[in-house]
């Protein structure tokens, strides 16, 4: 008898008919002799409505703890409805809220981090032959207050539960059939991957791929939880996210991700002296503005430099305001901002042992007249910043250049 954790997102439980379909799917797995624990998100659109109500009544400085009480209610409803749907099929089932599992978190309301869970009540329910249905996204702080894990938190709930229960696998059901080599809406030849490593999935999730929430991948890697991404609307195998040792031979590049949530800032004519970078990026850090790619170019006389970096588009106005506030200290000539850029990244653990990956990327883009504005690298990825107008052309060209059309 295997123990499987299944997680169903908002589109999978969007209405009563889909909840019934989920119940049928869970029943089929249970009828095969496996134990099943299920984690559910709120029904599609519900969380957005709850957040809007909080903002309307609470204003700009609403109580974050009460925010959690309100927005956590969406998952509570879904967990109870799915338990009822299972019972209607003759399957013993009961629902659990985050505090009943319990999923212990810190006090960071709205984006709490999981500290621990033994999931003893859930384990006991499974031992009694019941399907345990956990409301995802929820936790409880040491003071007994309800917490939420942030957007995509139900993925994290599922992985945490799978780790605590020692589950054979954690199946994440979404509206896509798995992890693709790139966005199939842009590249028609994009292929579904049978397997991908934790590290590759973590890079893809952090670089724009929306299939899995980044924190859930990091937790799965840390605890060795095998994760499968698959669709709740078709009965086909998905993509397994596993340890590198489970994949016999790696492709040099496994996928290409992109992010439109980028904005470029350039400070022109900054003094080339110690302490300048600390002033720039220290002031941004104090304002909670996250900086990604950084490029510095020194002038011919060696006295001044231009500093270019990227922030999220949502942080651009704040970054500009912060830098205007320290202009006297930096004495830069001008500030240039550009929100019409996109970050494109090639990812693959095979890059560790193969030379020429970057050269192929740069050559492919150059042949199509695409200028690279910034570059950043890690052991298994290369990211470049380009004009947003070239997004589709760059993705298709790189997908072909790295042989992913034939994966």
ABEGO torsion letter per residue (X at the ends): XBBBBBBBBAAAAABAAAAAAAAAAAAAAAAAGBBBBBBBBBBBGAAAAAAAAAAAAAEAABBAAAAAAAAAAAAAAAAAAAAAAAAAAGBBBBBBBAAAOBBBBBABBGABBBABBAGAAAAAAAAAGBBBBBBBGBBBBAAGBBBBAEBGAAAAAAAAAAAAAGBABBBBBBABAEBBABBAAABAABBBBABBBAAAAAAAAAAGBAABBAAAAAAAAAAGBBBBBBBAABBBBBBBBBBAAABABBBABABBBBBABBBBBBBBGBBBBBGAAAAAAAAAAAAGBBBBBBBBBBBAAGABBBBBBBBBAAAAAAAAAAAAAAAAAAGBABBBBBABBBBBBBBEAAAAABBGAAAAAAAAAAAAGBBBABBBBBAABBBBBBBAAAAAAAAAAAAAAAGAAAX
